[in-house]
């Protein structure tokens, strides 16, 4: 059964500082409807719920209390840092993969992660998988979600001197977003030089 109190709280959180008038304009509805959603048991129609999700970039599952992941994760085939990291953490939690010294001659199969941002996120996730599952969930919601829409980029763009300097100073997830932005600009620059030829430089 839908927890209406939680639903209303999450609607308010999604709407942020927008006034009821602003919300109504954005969602192409009336201010009276918005008021009812926020103060009574009435809930939006399915198409309006979808519109809220798209307009305010929040997950319908989150609004309904089915998940703690607030932001929408794009489903257009884009490979993001958040999705990739969660996949690795899920495999680790199910004991399907392990971290080993790649020099160990007894290892028949080793995966090398070349992307430094992905490496940092996976390392952090793996520590939390081993330490505390609840803290891992909180980290995914509060920190890893910063990379929900951050697309994985060509590994060569991380090798520029300016990127390396910024990487050395990156200690938090927020810092890594800034580093990624610089590396992403490099990728776009290379793509322009290569006339968007098929390969690692494509946008």
Secondary structure, 3 states (H helix, E strand, C coil): CCCHHHHHHHHHHHHCCCCHHHHHHHHCCCHHHHHHHHHCCCCCCHHHHHHHHHHHCECHHHHCCCCCCCECCCCCCCCEHHHHHHHHHHHHHCCCCCCCCCCCCCCCCCCCCCCHHHHHHHHHHHHHHHHCHHHHHHHHHHCHHHHCCCECCCHHHHHCHHHHHHHHHCCCHHHHHHHHHHHHHHHHHHHHHCCCCCCCCCC
